[in-house]
Amino acid sequence: MQLLIGKKLGMTQVFEESGGLTPVSVIQAGPCPIVQVKTTEMDGYSAIQIGFGEGKENRVRKPLKGHYKRGGVSPCRILKEVRVDDPGQFKVGEALDVKIFEGAERVHVAGVSKGRGFAGTVRRYNFKKGPVTHGSKNIREPGSVGMCATPSRIFKGKRLPGRMGGRRTTVRNLRLVQIDAENNLLYVKGAVPGANNGIVLIRRA
């Protein structure tokens, strides 16, 4: 199992051994305690539940509070389930940290992108603007979008104005520049989805 729950802390830059300056995203990955281990015999499939972040006990409902207590884990802010091939190698209560990424060169990072609200086609899809001249009325309009008599409708999937961002996005094959095992930090080249302090999932590529 090579996946962790993390939190995007922000962006910075680091000097590499070659002397180059690299822009990186700093992600606090883990520690993620194992709350439950599911097996094919008991649950019908193999998976583990991992948590992230400290949760407040007064905000945890009684059934979930008993679930954490059964595993000997303090309440977590985030709880995710991850499919695994061999659940026997995991034990309830042990914590997963950034050491599982040692030796990895690239990772996939998934998160919820920043919500931009309602946006037109120029901003949302990088459409070209119309002529900015005297009398022009289609500077930022999308132009013709439908058909005439046949089929007299707009095809599904047509790129039109609408809500931009605020959806799950995965950035693949980001280079893992540095691992800080003491502070559970990953330095990944480039930008990752979401705002600062947003929750992300980091998977080995």
N, C-alpha and C positions, 0 to 999 in steps of 0.2 A: 504494500500500500504506500504510494508515494504522492499523497495529497495532504495539504494542510489548510486550515482556515487561518486567515491573517487579516491585518488591518493596514490600509495604506496610510503612511505617516506623512508623505510629501515627496518632494524631489530635491535633489542636490547634485553635486558633481564630485567625482573622485579622480585622482591621478592614478593611472595604471603603471605597471612596471616598465612598459615601453615608453612612458613619458607623456602619453596622450591624455587629454582631459575628456572624461566621458560623463554625459548626463545620465543620472540613474534615478529610479524610483526606490524609495526606502519602504520596505514592507516588514511589519512585525508579524512573523509567522510562528504561531504557537506560543507557548506549549498547549497542545490539545489533548486533554485527558480522554481516555477511552471510557465511555459511560456504559456501553452495552456491546456484547458480541453476539451476533445472530448466526445460527448454523442452519444448514439445510434440513437436518433432522427435526429441529424444534420450530423453525420459522418458515421453512420452505425455500430459503435462499440464504446466501452467505454475505454478511455485511457487518460493519462495525459502526457504532455511533460515537462521534467525537464532538467535544465541546470546545468553546473558545470564549475567553473573557470572563470576568467575574460578574455574576448576576446577584441581584438583591433577593434575599430570601422572602421578604414580604411581598415581592412581586411574582413569586413562583406559586402556582396553584398546587393544591395538596397531592393530586395524582403524580404530577411531575416531580414534586418534592420527594415523594416516596421512591420514584424512579432513580433520582440521584442518590438517595440514601442507600438504596439497595446495592448500588455500585461503589459506594464509599467515596463519592466525588461531590465536591461542593457545587452548588448551582452555577450554571454557566449562562452567559448572555446569548450565545449562539449554539445551536445543536444541529449537527448535520449527520446524514447517514451516507456511508461510502461502501460500495460493493468491493469485496475482496475475494480472491480465489481460495486462500487457505486461512480461515478464521482461527485455526488452532494456534497460530504463532502470536496471537494478540491476547492480552490479559486485561480484564476490567481493572481500572484504576491506574494503569501505567500511562505515562504522558509521551506524546510524540512531539518532537521538536525539529529544528532546522537541520539536525544531523542526517536526516533521511535524504537530504539533497546533496550530501557530500559526493563529489565526483561528477555531479550533473553539470552540463554545459548550458542547457537551455530549458526554459520552463514555459508553461501556458498559464496565463493569469485571467481569471474570469471575475466579473463584477457587474454592478449596475452603473451604466453610464450616467453622466450628469444630465438632468432634465433641463431642456432649453425652452420648453413651452411650445406654443404654436409658431410655426416657421413656414415661410414661403419656399418656393422651389429653388430660388437663388441661393438661399442659405442652407437649405436642407439637402439639396442634390447638386449644388454647384452649377445650376443652369446659367447660361449666358444671358446677359441683360439685352434688352432691345435697344434700338437707336435712341440716344439721349439728345434729340434735336427738337426744334420748334414744332409743335403739333403732334409729337409722338405720344401715344397713350398706352403703349405696351412695354414700358421700361423694365418692370419686374413681373409682368404677367407671364403665366406658363405658355400661353399661346393656344392653338387648337388642340383639344384633347379627345373629342368624340368623333363618331362617324355620322354620315348623313342618313340616307334611307336604310342602308344595310350596314351593320346590324342595328343601328339606331341606339347605341349604348356605348358606354366607356368600358374598355376591357379591364378585367381585374389585374391588379398589380401596377396600374398606371401611376407614375410618379407625380404626386400632387401635393399641395400644401397640407400640413397636418402637424401632429405632435412630433417633436424632435427630441431624441434622447430618452433617458429614463427607462431603459430596457437592458436586459442581460446581454453583455458583450464579452467576447473572449479575444484576447490578443495572444497570438501563438508565436512560439519560437523566440521568446525574448532571451537575450544572452544574460546568464547569471554571472555578474561581475565579481561579487564578493559575498562571503558568508561570515556573519558575526555570531558565532555560536554562544558566546557569553550573554549577549543581549537578545538573542533570537531574532536577528535582523537579516533580511535578504536585500542585496543591492542588485537591482535588475536594470539593465540598460533600456532607456526609453520610458515612455509613459504607459501607465496601466489605467483601466477604466475606473471611473468614479471620482468622488471628491475626497479630500483628506479626511481621515478617520472612517472611511467607508470600508465595509467588509468585502474581502476578495477571497477567492479560492486559488491556491497555487498547486499546479500539478506538474510533475516531471515530464518533460517532452520526450 
